[in-house]
Amino acid sequence: MKVSELKYERLSIEEFAGEIKDIIRQVKEASSAQEVLEARERYKKLSIRLETAQALSYMRYSINTADEFYLAEKDYYDETGPQAQSLMQDYSRAMVNSPYRQELEDNGKLLPLMYRSMEVDLKSMAPCIIQEMVEENRLVSKYSQLMAGMEFEFRGEKLPRPMLMKYAKSPDRATRKEAYEVLGRTLKEHSQELDGLFDQLVTIRHRMAVRMGYKNFVELGYYRMGRLCYGPEEVKQFRENVRWDVVPVVARLREEVGKALGVDKLMLYDYDLIFPQGDPAPKGGKEEIFAAAKAMYHSMSKETGEFFDFMLDTDAFDVESRKNKWGGGYCTSFMAYHQPFILANFNGTSGDVDVVTHEAGHAFADYTIAGNEYVVELNVGGMETAETHSMSMEFFAWPYMEHFFGEDAKRYQFMHLLDSLSFLPYGTIVDDFQRQVYENPEWTPEERKAAWRKLEAEFRPHLHFEGIPYLEEGTRWQYQMHIYETPFYYIDYCLAQTAALQFLLASQKDYDGAFARYVRFLSQGGEKVFTDLLEEAGLRSPFQEGALGQLAQETEQLLEKLKADAGL
C-alpha cells in the first residue's frame, strides 16, 4: 500500500481515555504477573493506534501546512496530547508500582530498562502543567507555520528558505552574500514575532518546570528527552571536550579553506562553500539520485536492498521543495503499518544525497526493529542513538559516492567529512545556548542574542558575521527550528556524530567488520542505552575527559589523505 493510501482515522481522547483507564485498572487489580503482561499487550495496541494517528496527521500537515483538515487534526492532537500523555503516565505508574514488577524482571519477561524509562517519563510531566503543554504546542505550531510560509525574494523569485540556501553554495561570493542578506532582511521583517514566540516559549517552559518542583527547565528538559545514561554534567564535559579538542582543529581546517577560497576573512556566507570552483553536486535530479540509492543499498546488503525497495514501492518519500511545505527534513514511522516515511526539501545540492543516506538510516532502523518486543516503550533508543543510526549510514555510503557524484566523489567525501567535524562546535553552541537561556528565563531578546554572539566567538572564532543584516546581531539560532520546537534535542546530533566518525574510521580499515557492528548496534533498538551500545561496538564514550582528542586527530589525518587522493 502506498503511503498516500494509508487510512487515517482520528483516535478521540474520549475513546483513548476510556480504554487506557480500563487497562490501568487491569494492571492494578492483576492477581498474577501474567495478567500484567496481558494488560501491557492491550496498552501496546492502543499506543500504536494513537502514535499512528498522530504521525499520519502530522505528516499530511507538514507536506502542506495550509491543508485545513490536517492542520485541524494536528491541532487536535496538540490540544489533547498532554491529556493523553498524562493518562499514559498513569499506566506507567501502575506498571512501576505493580507488586509483580520484580517477578517480571527476574524471570526475564520484562526488561528492567523498560521500567527505568517509565520512571524517567514520570518525571517529565504532571497533570498540573497540562494547560501549559497545550499552549506550548500551540506556539510551536505557530512558529512552524511562520517558517514554512516565509518567502525570500531573491533576484525576482519568491523562494522557500531551502531553495534560497542553494545559492549559499555558489562559487560566486557576491551571490552567496546576497543570499544571506536576503535571509537576514526577511528574518528581520519577522523579528518581533520570532522574538515574541520564543519569549513566550521560554516563559511557559520555565513555569512548567517550577510547578513540577524543578529549579528551571533544564532538568525538566532532560527528563522530557528520556535520557537514561547521561545528564547535564556529562553533557557539560562533552562540551568542554569539543572546546579543547575539536575547536582548534576545525578552526585551522576552516582557515585553510578560507585561503583556498581567496578570502581574507571567513564570513558566514562563505561557510557553506568548500571548493573555489564550486562544491560537488549530484549528477542528476531526483530520479537519478533514487536510482543510484537503490543500486547502493542492494550492493550494501540483502537487508538494506529489501528495505529500500519497500520504501520505493510504497512511495515513502516527499522530497520536492514548495511553498507551505515544512522547511526541514525528517523521518517518521507509522507503527500500525510498519511503514517509515521521509520528508525532505531537495534543492540540487549535495544535501539531496544526504537525504537518501541520513534519513534512510533512520528509516532502516525503524524498518529493522518494527517487530521488536519493546518498540512501543523504547522505540529505537534515545535520540542520540537514533541519530547514530542516520549519521553512520552517511559514512557507510561512502564507497558508493561515485554513483551520485561521478569524478567528484573524493571531493564530496572531503567536504562531507569536514562539514561533519565542523558540525560539532556548532551543535555545541546550540546546546549551551539553550542551557543558558533556560537558566536565565528572565533574559531579554537582546541578552539572548548577546549570549549567542559570545558562544560563536568561543566555539567558531574563525567565523565572522559583521555586515550581514540582522544575523550579525546574534540571531542565527532563530531559523534553527529545534531550538523552538524540541529543546535540548540538538546535542544528540553531536553525540551521534562522534560515534559515526568512529564508525567511519573503523570502516577505512575493515568495512565489512564495521558495518556488521553498525547493524548490530542498530538492530537492538532501545534495549540497551547509548553508552552500553558504544562499548559493545568498540567505540569510545564522548563523555570521558579527553575523549575527542584522538578522534579529531585521526579525522584530520583522513582529511589530508582525501585531499591528496582528490589532487586538491
C-alpha positions in Angstrom: 0.0 0.0 0.0 1.3 3.5 -0.9 1.8 6.0 1.9 -0.8 8.2 0.3 -3.3 5.4 0.7 -2.8 4.7 4.4 -6.0 5.2 6.2 -6.1 8.0 8.7 -8.7 7.7 11.5 -8.7 10.1 14.5 -8.4 8.4 17.8 -10.5 10.6 20.1 -9.4 11.5 23.5 -12.6 10.1 24.9 -12.1 6.7 23.3 -8.4 6.6 24.3 -9.2 7.6 27.9 -11.9 5.0 28.3 -9.7 2.2 27.1 -6.5 3.2 28.9 -8.3 3.6 32.2 -9.6 0.0 31.8 -6.0 -1.1 31.1 -4.7 0.7 34.2 -7.5 -0.9 36.3 -6.4 -4.3 34.9 -2.7 -3.7 35.9 -3.7 -2.5 39.4 -6.1 -5.4 40.0 -4.0 -8.1 38.5 -3.7 -11.3 40.5 -0.7 -12.6 38.6 2.2 -11.5 36.6 0.5 -13.0 33.5 -2.4 -10.6 33.9 0.0 -7.6 33.9 1.5 -8.9 30.7 -1.9 -9.2 29.2 -2.7 -5.6 30.2 0.6 -4.5 28.6 -0.3 -6.1 25.3 -3.6 -4.1 25.3 -1.6 -1.0 26.1 0.8 -1.6 23.2 -2.0 -1.9 20.7 -3.7 1.2 22.0 -0.4 3.2 22.0 0.3 2.1 18.4 -3.1 3.3 17.3 -2.5 6.7 18.9 1.1 7.1 17.6 0.0 6.1 14.1 -2.9 8.6 14.0 -0.7 11.4 15.3 2.1 10.6 12.9 -0.2 10.4 9.9 -1.9 13.6 10.7 1.4 15.4 11.3 2.9 14.1 8.1 0.0 15.2 5.9 0.0 18.6 7.6 3.8 19.0 7.1 3.6 18.3 3.4 1.1 21.2 3.1 0.8 23.3 6.2 -2.1 25.1 4.6 -4.2 22.0 4.5 -7.1 22.9 6.7 -8.2 19.4 7.5 -4.8 18.1 8.6 -4.0 21.4 10.3 -7.1 20.9 12.4 -6.2 17.2 13.1 -2.7 18.2 14.2 -4.2 21.0 16.4 -6.5 18.4 17.9 -3.6 16.2 19.0 -1.7 19.3 20.1 -4.6 20.1 22.4 -5.4 16.6 23.6 -1.9 15.2 23.5 -0.9 16.4 27.0 -4.1 14.8 28.4 -3.3 11.5 26.6 0.3 11.7 27.9 -0.9 12.2 31.5 -3.1 9.0 31.1 -0.1 7.1 29.7 1.9 8.2 32.7 -0.9 6.8 34.9 -0.3 3.5 33.1 3.4 3.7 33.7 2.9 4.5 37.3 0.7 1.4 37.7 3.3 -0.7 36.0 6.2 0.7 38.1 4.3 0.2 41.3 2.9 -3.2 40.5 3.8 -5.9 43.1 4.6 -8.2 40.1 7.4 -5.9 38.8 10.2 -7.8 40.5 8.9 -11.1 39.3 8.6 -9.9 35.7 12.1 -8.5 35.8 13.7 -11.6 37.5 12.1 -14.1 35.1 13.1 -12.0 32.0 9.5 -11.4 30.9 10.0 -7.6 31.0 13.2 -5.6 30.6 14.4 -3.6 33.6 15.3 -0.8 31.2 11.7 -0.5 30.3 10.9 0.3 33.9 13.7 2.7 34.1 12.4 4.5 31.0 8.9 4.7 32.7 10.5 6.2 35.8 12.2 8.9 33.9 9.0 9.6 31.9 7.1 10.0 35.2 9.4 12.9 35.9 8.7 14.6 32.6 5.2 16.0 33.2 2.4 16.2 35.7 -1.3 17.0 35.4 -0.7 20.4 36.9 1.1 21.5 33.7 -1.3 20.2 31.0 -2.6 23.6 30.1 0.9 25.0 29.7 1.7 22.0 27.5 -1.3 22.7 25.3 -0.1 26.4 25.0 3.4 25.3 24.2 2.2 23.1 21.4 0.2 26.0 20.0 3.2 28.3 20.0 5.4 25.7 18.4 2.8 25.2 15.7 2.6 28.9 15.1 6.4 29.1 14.7 6.4 26.1 12.3 3.8 27.7 10.2 5.6 31.0 10.2 8.8 29.4 8.9 7.0 27.2 6.4 5.1 30.1 4.9 8.0 32.5 4.9 9.1 33.5 1.3 12.5 35.0 0.4 12.6 37.3 -2.6 15.8 36.7 -4.5 16.5 38.0 -7.9 12.9 38.3 -8.9 11.8 35.0 -7.4 10.0 34.2 -4.2 11.7 31.2 -2.7 11.2 29.0 0.4 14.3 29.0 2.6 15.6 25.6 1.5 15.7 26.8 -2.1 17.3 30.2 -1.1 20.1 28.3 0.6 21.0 26.7 -2.6 22.7 30.0 -3.5 24.7 29.9 -0.3 26.9 27.3 -2.1 27.5 29.4 -5.2 31.2 29.8 -6.2 30.4 33.5 -6.7 30.9 35.3 -3.4 28.6 38.1 -4.3 25.8 35.6 -4.9 26.4 33.9 -1.5 26.5 37.3 0.2 23.3 38.4 -1.5 21.5 35.2 -0.4 22.4 35.7 3.2 21.5 39.4 3.0 18.0 38.3 1.7 17.8 35.7 4.5 18.7 38.3 7.2 16.5 41.0 5.9 13.5 38.7 5.6 14.0 37.3 9.1 14.3 40.9 10.3 10.9 41.6 8.9 9.5 38.9 11.3 11.8 39.7 14.2 9.1 40.8 16.6 7.2 37.6 16.0 10.3 35.4 16.3 11.4 37.1 19.5 7.9 37.1 20.9 7.2 33.4 20.2 10.5 32.4 21.8 10.0 34.6 24.8 6.6 33.0 25.3 8.0 29.5 24.9 10.8 30.2 27.5 8.3 31.6 29.9 5.9 28.7 29.6 8.6 26.1 29.9 10.1 27.7 33.0 6.6 27.9 34.6 6.1 24.2 33.9 9.4 23.3 35.5 8.7 25.4 38.6 5.3 24.0 39.0 6.8 20.5 39.0 9.3 21.5 41.6 12.4 22.0 39.4 14.7 25.0 39.6 14.3 25.7 35.9 13.5 24.0 32.6 17.0 22.4 32.2 16.3 19.4 34.4 12.7 19.0 33.1 14.0 19.3 29.5 16.4 16.4 30.1 13.6 14.2 31.5 11.4 15.1 28.5 14.2 13.8 26.2 14.0 10.5 28.1 17.8 10.3 28.7 18.8 7.1 30.6 22.6 7.1 30.8 23.7 10.8 31.0 22.6 14.1 32.3 23.7 17.8 32.3 27.1 17.1 33.9 28.1 14.6 31.3 27.0 17.0 28.6 29.0 19.7 30.2 32.1 17.5 30.0 31.3 16.8 26.4 31.1 20.5 25.6 34.5 21.0 27.2 35.9 18.1 25.1 34.6 19.9 22.0 36.0 23.2 23.2 39.5 21.9 23.8 40.0 19.1 21.3 37.8 19.9 18.3 37.5 23.7 18.1 41.2 24.3 17.4 41.3 21.6 14.6 38.1 22.9 12.9 39.4 26.5 13.1 42.7 25.5 11.5 41.0 23.5 8.8 38.4 26.2 8.0 41.0 28.9 7.8 42.8 26.7 5.2 39.5 26.6 3.3 39.2 30.3 3.5 42.7 30.7 2.0 41.8 28.4 -0.8 38.6 30.4 -1.4 40.7 33.6 -1.6 39.0 35.4 1.3 40.8 37.4 3.9 38.1 36.9 6.5 35.8 33.9 6.5 32.3 35.2 6.7 29.1 33.3 7.4 28.2 33.5 3.7 31.5 31.7 2.9 30.9 28.8 5.3 28.7 26.7 3.1 31.3 26.5 0.3 34.4 24.3 0.5 35.9 24.5 -3.0 36.6 27.7 -5.1 35.2 26.1 -8.3 32.0 25.0 -6.6 31.1 22.1 -4.3 30.2 18.7 -5.7 26.6 18.4 -6.6 24.6 15.3 -7.6 24.9 14.3 -11.2 21.2 14.4 -11.9 18.0 15.1 -10.2 15.5 13.1 -8.1 15.2 10.2 -10.4 18.9 9.7 -10.8 19.5 10.1 -7.1 17.0 7.4 -6.2 18.3 5.1 -8.9 21.8 5.4 -7.5 20.5 4.9 -4.0 18.7 1.7 -5.0 21.9 0.3 -6.5 23.8 1.3 -3.4 21.5 -0.3 -0.9 21.3 -3.5 -2.9 25.1 -3.7 -3.0 25.5 -2.8 0.7 23.5 -5.9 2.0 20.5 -8.0 1.3 18.6 -6.4 4.2 19.3 -2.8 3.1 18.3 -3.7 -0.5 14.9 -5.1 0.6 14.4 -2.1 2.8 15.0 0.4 0.1 12.8 -1.5 -2.4 10.0 -1.3 0.2 10.4 2.4 0.6 10.3 3.0 -3.2 7.3 0.6 -3.7 5.3 2.4 -1.0 6.2 6.0 -2.2 7.6 6.7 1.2 9.4 9.9 0.2 8.3 13.5 -0.3 11.4 15.5 -1.3 10.3 18.4 -3.6 10.5 21.8 -2.0 7.4 24.0 -2.3 5.5 26.8 -0.6 3.7 25.8 2.6 5.7 22.6 3.0 7.5 22.3 6.3 11.0 23.6 5.8 13.2 20.9 7.4 13.6 17.2 6.9 12.6 14.2 9.0 11.9 10.5 9.1 8.9 9.2 10.9 7.2 5.9 11.1 3.5 4.8 11.0 3.7 2.0 13.5 0.4 0.3 12.8 1.6 -0.2 9.2 5.3 -0.9 9.9 5.9 2.0 7.4 8.7 4.5 7.6 8.4 7.8 5.7 10.9 10.5 4.8 10.2 14.2 4.2 12.9 16.5 2.7 13.4 19.5 0.5 15.7 18.8 -2.4 17.5 21.9 -3.7 20.1 20.5 -6.1 23.0 20.4 -3.6 24.8 17.5 -2.0 22.3 17.7 0.8 19.9 15.9 -1.5 22.2 12.8 -1.4 22.4 13.1 2.4 18.6 12.6 2.5 18.9 9.1 1.0 21.7 8.3 3.4 21.0 10.1 6.7 17.2 10.0 6.7 17.3 6.5 5.2 19.5 5.5 8.1 16.6 6.4 10.4 14.1 4.6 8.2 16.3 1.5 8.0 16.3 1.4 11.8 12.6 1.8 12.0 12.1 -0.9 9.4 14.5 -3.3 11.1 13.0 -3.1 14.6 9.4 -2.8 13.6 8.6 -6.1 15.3 10.8 -5.6 18.3 9.2 -6.6 21.7 9.9 -3.1 23.2 9.4 -0.9 20.2 6.4 0.8 21.9 8.1 1.6 25.1 11.7 2.1 24.0 11.5 2.6 20.2 15.0 2.7 18.6 16.5 4.1 21.7 17.3 7.6 22.8 17.6 10.4 20.2 21.4 10.2 20.4 21.2 6.5 19.5 18.7 7.2 16.7 21.0 9.9 15.2 23.9 7.5 15.3 21.9 5.2 13.0 21.5 8.0 10.5 24.8 9.8 10.7 26.7 6.5 10.5 24.8 5.4 7.4 26.0 8.6 5.7 29.6 7.3 6.1 28.8 3.7 5.2 27.5 5.1 1.9 31.0 6.5 1.0 32.1 3.6 -1.2 29.2 4.3 -3.5 29.5 8.0 -3.9 30.7 7.7 -7.5 27.1 6.7 -8.3 26.0 10.1 -7.1 28.9 12.4 -7.8 30.9 10.7 -10.6 34.5 12.0 -10.7 33.7 14.4 -7.8 33.3 11.5 -5.3 36.5 12.2 -3.4 35.8 15.9 -3.3 32.4 15.1 -1.8 33.9 12.8 0.8 36.3 15.6 1.8 33.5 18.1 2.0 31.3 15.7 3.9 33.9 14.9 6.5 34.9 18.5 7.0 31.3 19.5 7.5 30.8 16.6 9.9 33.7 17.6 12.1 32.8 21.3 11.8 29.3 20.5 13.0 30.5 19.6 16.5 31.3 23.2 17.6 28.1 24.5 16.0 25.9 21.9 17.7 27.6 22.6 21.0 26.7 26.3 20.6 23.1 25.4 20.1 23.1 23.2 23.2 24.9 25.6 25.5 22.7 28.5 24.2 19.6 26.6 25.3 21.2 25.8 28.7 21.9 29.5 29.3 18.5 30.6 28.1 16.6 28.3 30.4 18.9 29.0 33.4 18.1 32.7 32.8 14.5 32.8 31.8 14.2 36.5 32.5 16.6 37.4 29.8 15.5 39.9 27.2 15.8 39.1 23.4 18.9 41.4 23.3 20.6 39.4 26.1 19.8 36.1 24.3 21.4 37.4 21.2 24.4 38.6 23.1 24.8 35.1 24.6 24.7 33.6 21.0 27.4 36.0 19.8 29.6 35.1 22.7 29.3 31.4 22.1 30.0 31.9 18.4 33.2 33.7 19.4 34.2 30.8 21.7 33.4 27.8 19.5 33.7 29.3 16.0 36.4 32.0 16.4 37.3 31.7 12.7 33.8 32.8 11.5 32.6 36.4 11.1 29.1 37.9 10.9 29.6 41.6 10.7 27.8 43.4 7.9 25.3 40.6 7.4 21.8 42.2 8.0 20.1 41.0 11.2 22.3 37.9 11.5 25.2 40.0 12.8 23.0 40.7 15.8 23.3 37.1 17.0 20.1 35.7 15.5 21.4 32.7 13.6 19.5 30.5 16.1 16.1 31.8 15.0 16.0 29.5 12.0 17.4 26.5 13.8 14.0 25.1 14.3 14.9 22.6 17.0 15.5 25.5 19.4 11.9 26.5 19.3 10.3 23.1 18.7 12.3 20.4 20.6 14.5 22.0 23.3 17.7 20.1 24.2 17.4 17.8 21.3 20.4 19.2 19.3 23.2 17.8 21.4 22.0 14.3 20.4 23.3 15.1 16.9 26.7 15.9 18.3 27.0 12.8 20.4 25.9 10.7 17.5 28.4 12.4 15.2 31.3 11.3 17.5 30.1 7.7 17.2 29.5 8.0 13.4 33.0 9.3 12.9 34.4 6.4 14.8 32.4 4.0 12.6 33.9 5.8 9.6 37.5 5.5 10.8 36.9 1.8 11.5 35.4 1.3 8.1 38.5 2.6 6.5 40.4 -0.3 7.9 37.7 -3.0 7.8 34.4 -2.0 6.1 32.6 -5.3 6.5 33.5 -5.6 10.1 32.5 -2.0 10.9 29.2 -2.4 9.0 28.4 -5.6 10.9 29.0 -3.8 14.2 26.7 -0.9 13.0 23.9 -3.3 12.1 24.2 -5.0 15.5 24.1 -1.5 17.1 21.0 -0.6 15.1 19.1 -3.8 15.4 18.9 -3.8 19.2 16.6 -0.8 19.2 16.2 0.7 22.7 17.0 -2.5 24.6 20.4 -1.1 25.6 21.4 2.5 26.5 23.7 4.6 24.3 26.8 4.2 26.4 26.4 0.4 26.5 25.9 0.2 22.8 29.0 2.2 22.2 31.0 -0.1 24.5 29.7 -3.2 22.7 30.6 -1.7 19.3 34.1 -0.9 20.5 33.5 2.8 20.4 34.7 5.4 22.9 32.2 7.3 25.0 32.2 11.1 24.2 31.7 11.9 27.9 35.1 10.8 29.0 37.5 13.6 29.6 39.8 14.0 26.6 37.7 11.5 24.6 37.7 13.6 21.4 41.4 14.4 21.1 42.3 11.2 19.2 39.1 11.3 17.2 39.8 14.9 16.0 43.5 14.0 15.2 42.5 10.9 13.1 39.8 12.7 11.3 42.2 15.4 10.3 44.6 12.8 9.0 41.9 11.2 6.9 41.0 14.7 5.5 44.6 15.1 4.5 44.6 11.7 2.8 41.3 12.6 0.9 42.8 15.9 -0.1 45.8 14.1 -1.6 43.7 11.4 -3.3 41.5 14.1 -4.9 44.5 16.1 -6.1 43.4 19.1 -4.1 
